[in-house]
Amino acid sequence: MLPRMTRRIPHIGALIVQSLAIVLSFSGYLLAQQPETSQAFDHYITQAETRITQQGSQAKVFLNLDSLPAEQRSGILRRLRQDEVVIEKVANTPQEIPGGLVHDWQGWVFIPKVTVEEVVSLIRDYDHLSRYYSPEVLQSRLISARGDDLHVHMRLQKHKIVTVVLDTEYDVHYGRIDAAHQYSISRSTRVSEIENPGSPNESALPPGQDHGYMWRLNSYWAFEQANNGVLVQCEAISLTRDIPTGLAWLIGPFVNSIPRESLQFTLTATRNAMATKTVGAPKKN
């Protein structure tokens, strides 16, 4: 069964959609995630987490921004203060590995008139994330918690010509250097593509029989108290299927654009959610 497709599209668009769905339907099974794919992704994650841990262990250089050349850093901060969400690729993403692609993007947003505690509190509200991150987050819930170590579930929806629904679970850890510098690390433990979502015959596609839209997703957040607000940084590293030879023109835009657009949406939605909470909050005496 193919993912639900958009309606009322031009004739040429319909042909592209049909071609994309047919190609992924057949080649997705042939190019299912292999052990070497998972091993290569784990190796990438090990190197990335070493870098991220070193970067985030010191308050003076807590954000990636702090290690940039002064002129570049000033330019990004200026854009953030003008309500932009800044997204940049890390290294030469997407990076090819055996049977897959690693996508690594980082982004920043400035949220005015809030504290780090308030932003972290919103992001940790796993039972209600769909309020803030719809339509990408359809459902979410906290499965278990032991202090700052949590296990959570999210049903995600990704849309780009076709609509894909994924059931995902994560191990999430929260930590801090001090009250002004906090962080979280989220590592996916399960990603299942859902067939016929929302219908009586809804089911999860077995491993190896999905289309490879997303196999893994790790997110690394950093929150720094700044003048009159909070600087939020997020690096998202995901794993998808690779692109069959000769079909980069057709599948490439779908596979390559979703990770960036999802990070852009997440940071924008975080800022908007905090703005709504700030407006609705009672004034302090």
LUMDRENBA-635844 format. One record per residue (C-alpha): z, y negated, x; residue in three letters. Coordinates in nm, 4 decimals, decimal comma. Example, Ala and Ser with C-alpha at 12.3 -4.5 7.8 and 13.67 -1.06 7.14 Angstrom:
<kedrens>
+----------+----------+----------+------+
|        z |        y |        x | miro |
+----------+----------+----------+------+
|   0,7800 |   0,4500 |   1,2300 |  ala |
|   0,7140 |   0,1060 |   1,3670 |  ser |
+----------+----------+----------+------+
</kedrens>
This chain:
<kedrens>
+----------+----------+----------+------+
|        z |        y |        x | miro |
+----------+----------+----------+------+
|   0,0000 |   0,0000 |   0,0000 |  met |
|  -0,0992 |  -0,3376 |   0,1407 |  leu |
|   0,1227 |  -0,6485 |   0,1242 |  pro |
|   0,0710 |  -0,8805 |  -0,1722 |  arg |
|  -0,2160 |  -1,1237 |  -0,1166 |  met |
|  -0,2645 |  -1,4803 |  -0,2255 |  thr |
|  -0,4809 |  -1,5471 |  -0,5307 |  arg |
|  -0,7617 |  -1,7901 |  -0,6112 |  arg |
|  -0,8980 |  -1,8193 |  -0,2631 |  ile |
|  -1,2578 |  -1,9038 |  -0,1718 |  pro |
|  -1,5100 |  -1,6184 |  -0,1353 |  his |
|  -1,5118 |  -1,6367 |   0,2458 |  ile |
|  -1,1348 |  -1,6486 |   0,2491 |  gly |
|  -1,1244 |  -1,3379 |   0,0302 |  ala |
|  -1,3447 |  -1,1504 |   0,2748 |  leu |
|  -1,1182 |  -1,2505 |   0,5639 |  ile |
|  -0,8094 |  -1,1395 |   0,3737 |  val |
|  -0,9678 |  -0,8050 |   0,2870 |  gln |
|  -1,0827 |  -0,7497 |   0,6454 |  ser |
|  -0,7396 |  -0,8364 |   0,7832 |  leu |
|  -0,5630 |  -0,6063 |   0,5406 |  ala |
|  -0,7996 |  -0,3155 |   0,6065 |  ile |
|  -0,7761 |  -0,3526 |   0,9838 |  val |
|  -0,3986 |  -0,3698 |   0,9821 |  leu |
|  -0,3736 |  -0,0880 |   0,7304 |  ser |
|  -0,5578 |   0,1544 |   0,9560 |  phe |
|  -0,4828 |   0,0296 |   1,3060 |  ser |
|  -0,1173 |  -0,0386 |   1,2246 |  gly |
|  -0,0512 |   0,3317 |   1,1975 |  tyr |
|  -0,2396 |   0,4090 |   1,5178 |  leu |
|  -0,0561 |   0,1387 |   1,7104 |  leu |
|   0,2950 |   0,2010 |   1,5822 |  ala |
|   0,5795 |   0,0976 |   1,8084 |  gln |
|   0,6011 |   0,3325 |   2,1067 |  gln |
|   0,9026 |   0,4011 |   2,3333 |  pro |
|   0,7391 |   0,2088 |   2,6174 |  glu |
|   0,6990 |  -0,0906 |   2,3839 |  thr |
|   1,0695 |  -0,0952 |   2,3034 |  ser |
|   1,1616 |  -0,0451 |   2,6696 |  gln |
|   0,9418 |  -0,3343 |   2,7815 |  ala |
|   1,0932 |  -0,5607 |   2,5146 |  phe |
|   1,4457 |  -0,4610 |   2,6211 |  asp |
|   1,3562 |  -0,5482 |   2,9806 |  his |
|   1,2293 |  -0,8896 |   2,8701 |  tyr |
|   1,5480 |  -0,9465 |   2,6695 |  ile |
|   1,7692 |  -0,8546 |   2,9655 |  thr |
|   1,5995 |  -1,1152 |   3,1831 |  gln |
|   1,6031 |  -1,3762 |   2,9056 |  ala |
|   1,9724 |  -1,3227 |   2,8281 |  glu |
|   2,0628 |  -1,3552 |   3,1949 |  thr |
|   1,8905 |  -1,6943 |   3,1995 |  arg |
|   2,0411 |  -1,8014 |   2,8655 |  ile |
|   2,3925 |  -1,6939 |   2,9660 |  thr |
|   2,3752 |  -1,8821 |   3,2936 |  gln |
|   2,2409 |  -2,1901 |   3,1171 |  gln |
|   2,5020 |  -2,1833 |   2,8408 |  gly |
|   2,8100 |  -2,1158 |   3,0488 |  ser |
|   2,8557 |  -2,4765 |   3,1632 |  gln |
|   2,9199 |  -2,7777 |   2,9431 |  ala |
|   2,7298 |  -3,0116 |   3,1791 |  lys |
|   2,4029 |  -2,8201 |   3,1430 |  val |
|   2,4723 |  -2,6463 |   2,8129 |  phe |
|   2,1298 |  -2,7048 |   2,6560 |  leu |
|   1,7926 |  -2,6271 |   2,8108 |  asn |
|   1,7246 |  -2,9980 |   2,7672 |  leu |
|   1,9806 |  -3,0741 |   3,0363 |  asp |
|   1,7764 |  -2,8969 |   3,3024 |  ser |
|   1,4512 |  -3,0810 |   3,2261 |  leu |
|   1,3231 |  -3,3716 |   3,4359 |  pro |
|   1,4859 |  -3,6988 |   3,3245 |  ala |
|   1,1684 |  -3,8490 |   3,1770 |  glu |
|   1,0826 |  -3,5354 |   2,9787 |  gln |
|   1,4404 |  -3,4998 |   2,8552 |  arg |
|   1,4517 |  -3,8639 |   2,7455 |  ser |
|   1,1243 |  -3,8221 |   2,5598 |  gly |
|   1,2475 |  -3,5197 |   2,3672 |  ile |
|   1,5796 |  -3,6850 |   2,2836 |  leu |
|   1,3928 |  -3,9894 |   2,1568 |  arg |
|   1,1826 |  -3,7704 |   1,9265 |  arg |
|   1,4925 |  -3,5873 |   1,8016 |  leu |
|   1,6627 |  -3,9160 |   1,7172 |  arg |
|   1,3508 |  -4,0035 |   1,5160 |  gln |
|   1,4084 |  -3,6949 |   1,2972 |  asp |
|   1,1488 |  -3,4751 |   1,4664 |  glu |
|   1,1982 |  -3,1039 |   1,5194 |  val |
|   1,0700 |  -3,0262 |   1,8690 |  val |
|   0,9299 |  -2,6775 |   1,9360 |  ile |
|   0,8048 |  -2,5508 |   2,2713 |  glu |
|   0,6920 |  -2,2142 |   2,4013 |  lys |
|   0,8927 |  -2,0408 |   2,6720 |  val |
|   0,6787 |  -1,9297 |   2,9661 |  ala |
|   0,3364 |  -1,7934 |   2,8719 |  asn |
|   0,4092 |  -1,6695 |   2,5232 |  thr |
|   0,2942 |  -1,4443 |   2,3664 |  pro |
|   0,3400 |  -1,2025 |   2,6530 |  gln |
|   0,1554 |  -0,8735 |   2,6385 |  glu |
|   0,3547 |  -0,5543 |   2,6868 |  ile |
|   0,2418 |  -0,1939 |   2,6254 |  pro |
|   0,1556 |  -0,1725 |   2,2567 |  gly |
|   0,3044 |  -0,5069 |   2,1603 |  gly |
|   0,3489 |  -0,8800 |   2,2052 |  leu |
|   0,6673 |  -1,0695 |   2,2934 |  val |
|   0,6920 |  -1,4134 |   2,1334 |  his |
|   0,9405 |  -1,6565 |   2,2879 |  asp |
|   0,9877 |  -2,0041 |   2,1417 |  trp |
|   1,2645 |  -2,2602 |   2,1743 |  gln |
|   1,3342 |  -2,5621 |   1,9586 |  gly |
|   1,5750 |  -2,8479 |   1,9033 |  trp |
|   1,6880 |  -3,0613 |   1,6142 |  val |
|   1,9396 |  -3,3444 |   1,5899 |  phe |
|   2,1636 |  -3,3491 |   1,2844 |  ile |
|   2,3347 |  -3,6860 |   1,2349 |  pro |
|   2,6844 |  -3,7518 |   1,1041 |  lys |
|   2,8113 |  -3,3939 |   1,1336 |  val |
|   3,0323 |  -3,1919 |   1,3670 |  thr |
|   2,9662 |  -2,8685 |   1,5531 |  val |
|   3,2232 |  -2,6922 |   1,3355 |  glu |
|   3,0384 |  -2,7968 |   1,0202 |  glu |
|   2,7007 |  -2,6742 |   1,1460 |  val |
|   2,8397 |  -2,3417 |   1,2669 |  val |
|   3,0202 |  -2,2973 |   0,9358 |  ser |
|   2,6921 |  -2,3315 |   0,7471 |  leu |
|   2,5053 |  -2,0869 |   0,9695 |  ile |
|   2,7916 |  -1,8339 |   0,9422 |  arg |
|   2,7804 |  -1,8468 |   0,5623 |  asp |
|   2,5811 |  -1,5235 |   0,5486 |  tyr |
|   2,6534 |  -1,4515 |   0,1838 |  asp |
|   2,4703 |  -1,7695 |   0,0832 |  his |
|   2,1949 |  -1,8279 |   0,3407 |  leu |
|   1,9224 |  -1,7967 |   0,0770 |  ser |
|   2,0513 |  -2,1262 |  -0,0675 |  arg |
|   1,9562 |  -2,3052 |   0,2525 |  tyr |
|   1,6691 |  -2,1002 |   0,3975 |  tyr |
|   1,4609 |  -2,0060 |   0,0937 |  ser |
|   1,1817 |  -1,8935 |   0,0718 |  pro |
|   1,2015 |  -1,7292 |   0,4168 |  glu |
|   1,5449 |  -1,5794 |   0,3457 |  val |
|   1,5393 |  -1,4027 |   0,0105 |  leu |
|   1,8802 |  -1,2342 |   0,0382 |  gln |
|   2,1621 |  -1,2242 |   0,2902 |  ser |
|   2,5106 |  -1,0805 |   0,3124 |  arg |
|   2,7877 |  -1,0153 |   0,5580 |  leu |
|   2,8256 |  -0,6399 |   0,6080 |  ile |
|   3,1272 |  -0,6410 |   0,8379 |  ser |
|   3,3240 |  -0,8741 |   1,0647 |  ala |
|   3,5731 |  -0,8393 |   1,3453 |  arg |
|   3,6720 |  -1,1840 |   1,4642 |  gly |
|   3,3612 |  -1,3541 |   1,6009 |  asp |
|   3,1545 |  -1,0321 |   1,5985 |  asp |
|   2,9637 |  -0,9797 |   1,2753 |  leu |
|   2,7063 |  -0,7411 |   1,1312 |  his |
|   2,4771 |  -0,8981 |   0,8717 |  val |
|   2,1827 |  -0,8147 |   0,6484 |  his |
|   1,8909 |  -1,0411 |   0,5605 |  met |
|   1,5803 |  -0,9845 |   0,3515 |  arg |
|   1,3074 |  -1,2016 |   0,5027 |  leu |
|   0,9741 |  -1,3113 |   0,3653 |  gln |
|   0,6850 |  -1,4077 |   0,5928 |  lys |
|   0,3677 |  -1,5577 |   0,4528 |  his |
|   0,0347 |  -1,6208 |   0,6232 |  lys |
|  -0,2585 |  -1,5195 |   0,4027 |  ile |
|  -0,0584 |  -1,2064 |   0,3193 |  val |
|   0,3064 |  -1,1983 |   0,2174 |  thr |
|   0,5342 |  -0,9562 |   0,4037 |  val |
|   0,8938 |  -0,8719 |   0,3109 |  val |
|   1,1311 |  -0,7267 |   0,5713 |  leu |
|   1,4820 |  -0,5872 |   0,5434 |  asp |
|   1,6674 |  -0,6707 |   0,8641 |  thr |
|   2,0144 |  -0,6246 |   1,0120 |  glu |
|   2,1744 |  -0,8016 |   1,3076 |  tyr |
|   2,4733 |  -0,7895 |   1,5355 |  asp |
|   2,5870 |  -1,1502 |   1,5746 |  val |
|   2,8406 |  -1,2899 |   1,8202 |  his |
|   2,9878 |  -1,6415 |   1,8131 |  tyr |
|   3,1480 |  -1,8061 |   2,1151 |  gly |
|   3,2463 |  -2,1405 |   2,2603 |  arg |
|   3,3069 |  -2,3235 |   2,5826 |  ile |
|   3,5101 |  -2,5849 |   2,3973 |  asp |
|   3,5093 |  -2,7498 |   2,0549 |  ala |
|   3,2036 |  -2,9569 |   2,1455 |  ala |
|   2,9990 |  -2,6666 |   2,2879 |  his |
|   2,9557 |  -2,3529 |   2,0783 |  gln |
|   2,6889 |  -2,0826 |   2,0602 |  tyr |
|   2,5785 |  -1,7665 |   1,8833 |  ser |
|   2,3738 |  -1,4629 |   1,9817 |  ile |
|   2,1950 |  -1,2602 |   1,7135 |  ser |
|   2,0279 |  -0,9288 |   1,8004 |  arg |
|   1,8324 |  -0,7302 |   1,5430 |  ser |
|   1,9424 |  -0,3688 |   1,4948 |  thr |
|   1,7040 |  -0,2759 |   1,2134 |  arg |
|   1,3741 |  -0,4147 |   1,0852 |  val |
|   1,2029 |  -0,2365 |   0,7943 |  ser |
|   0,8876 |  -0,3504 |   0,6165 |  glu |
|   0,9285 |  -0,3275 |   0,2389 |  ile |
|   0,6525 |  -0,1865 |   0,0220 |  glu |
|   0,6225 |  -0,3191 |  -0,3354 |  asn |
|   0,9214 |  -0,5558 |  -0,2981 |  pro |
|   1,0965 |  -0,6435 |  -0,6220 |  gly |
|   0,9312 |  -0,3658 |  -0,8218 |  ser |
|   1,0893 |  -0,0434 |  -0,9582 |  pro |
|   0,9102 |   0,1599 |  -0,6881 |  asn |
|   1,0180 |  -0,0627 |  -0,3984 |  glu |
|   1,0695 |   0,1294 |  -0,0741 |  ser |
|   1,0999 |   0,0806 |   0,2999 |  ala |
|   0,8038 |   0,2000 |   0,5034 |  leu |
|   0,9124 |   0,4722 |   0,7482 |  pro |
|   0,9145 |   0,3851 |   1,1191 |  pro |
|   0,5655 |   0,4207 |   1,2578 |  gly |
|   0,4020 |   0,3579 |   0,9213 |  gln |
|   0,4558 |  -0,0173 |   0,9028 |  asp |
|   0,1997 |  -0,2823 |   0,9958 |  his |
|   0,3881 |  -0,4194 |   1,2956 |  gly |
|   0,4260 |  -0,7749 |   1,1672 |  tyr |
|   0,7743 |  -0,7828 |   1,3231 |  met |
|   0,9610 |  -0,5058 |   1,5033 |  trp |
|   1,2471 |  -0,6998 |   1,6628 |  arg |
|   1,3993 |  -1,0491 |   1,6423 |  leu |
|   1,6743 |  -1,2001 |   1,8586 |  asn |
|   1,7998 |  -1,5566 |   1,8205 |  ser |
|   2,0092 |  -1,7608 |   2,0642 |  tyr |
|   2,1740 |  -2,0738 |   1,9239 |  trp |
|   2,3574 |  -2,3541 |   2,1030 |  ala |
|   2,5429 |  -2,6416 |   1,9355 |  phe |
|   2,6479 |  -2,9537 |   2,1268 |  glu |
|   2,8430 |  -3,2485 |   1,9904 |  gln |
|   2,6533 |  -3,5690 |   2,0668 |  ala |
|   2,6924 |  -3,9329 |   1,9737 |  asn |
|   2,7153 |  -3,9471 |   1,5937 |  asn |
|   2,5858 |  -3,5956 |   1,5379 |  gly |
|   2,5033 |  -3,2508 |   1,6740 |  val |
|   2,2190 |  -3,1309 |   1,8935 |  leu |
|   2,1099 |  -2,7842 |   1,7854 |  val |
|   1,9036 |  -2,5584 |   2,0097 |  gln |
|   1,7580 |  -2,2228 |   1,9123 |  cys |
|   1,5503 |  -1,9786 |   2,1153 |  glu |
|   1,3857 |  -1,7034 |   1,9090 |  ala |
|   1,2406 |  -1,3967 |   2,0801 |  ile |
|   1,0472 |  -1,1519 |   1,8649 |  ser |
|   0,8341 |  -0,8408 |   1,9053 |  leu |
|   0,5180 |  -0,7691 |   1,7074 |  thr |
|   0,2255 |  -0,5283 |   1,7280 |  arg |
|  -0,0507 |  -0,6144 |   1,9705 |  asp |
|  -0,3964 |  -0,7302 |   1,8650 |  ile |
|  -0,6806 |  -0,4740 |   1,8550 |  pro |
|  -0,9674 |  -0,5435 |   2,0946 |  thr |
|  -1,2283 |  -0,7733 |   1,9458 |  gly |
|  -1,0115 |  -0,8881 |   1,6541 |  leu |
|  -0,8185 |  -1,1732 |   1,8169 |  ala |
|  -1,0164 |  -1,4244 |   1,6097 |  trp |
|  -0,8993 |  -1,2544 |   1,2901 |  leu |
|  -0,5464 |  -1,1299 |   1,3589 |  ile |
|  -0,4448 |  -1,3625 |   1,6433 |  gly |
|  -0,3686 |  -1,6708 |   1,4313 |  pro |
|  -0,1502 |  -1,4628 |   1,1974 |  phe |
|   0,0484 |  -1,2831 |   1,4677 |  val |
|   0,0819 |  -1,5825 |   1,6986 |  asn |
|   0,1602 |  -1,8595 |   1,4496 |  ser |
|   0,4374 |  -1,6936 |   1,2464 |  ile |
|   0,7069 |  -1,6966 |   1,5218 |  pro |
|   0,6585 |  -2,0679 |   1,5923 |  arg |
|   0,6387 |  -2,1656 |   1,2266 |  glu |
|   0,9500 |  -1,9619 |   1,1413 |  ser |
|   1,1537 |  -2,1378 |   1,4112 |  leu |
|   1,0256 |  -2,4761 |   1,2932 |  gln |
|   1,1229 |  -2,3884 |   0,9362 |  phe |
|   1,4687 |  -2,2612 |   1,0363 |  thr |
|   1,5641 |  -2,5721 |   1,2319 |  leu |
|   1,4248 |  -2,8044 |   0,9653 |  thr |
|   1,6090 |  -2,6163 |   0,6905 |  ala |
|   1,9338 |  -2,6330 |   0,8900 |  thr |
|   1,9062 |  -3,0096 |   0,9222 |  arg |
|   1,8150 |  -3,0494 |   0,5536 |  asn |
|   2,1022 |  -2,8280 |   0,4404 |  ala |
|   2,3518 |  -3,0272 |   0,6444 |  met |
|   2,2097 |  -3,3532 |   0,5117 |  ala |
|   2,2599 |  -3,2281 |   0,1553 |  thr |
|   2,6161 |  -3,1199 |   0,2311 |  lys |
|   2,6905 |  -3,4561 |   0,3962 |  thr |
|   2,5568 |  -3,6517 |   0,0987 |  val |
|   2,7548 |  -3,4395 |  -0,1470 |  gly |
|   3,0776 |  -3,4315 |   0,0502 |  ala |
|   3,3695 |  -3,6458 |  -0,0613 |  pro |
|   3,4353 |  -3,9477 |   0,1561 |  lys |
|   3,7260 |  -3,9214 |   0,3945 |  lys |
|   3,9999 |  -4,1796 |   0,3691 |  asn |
+----------+----------+----------+------+
</kedrens>
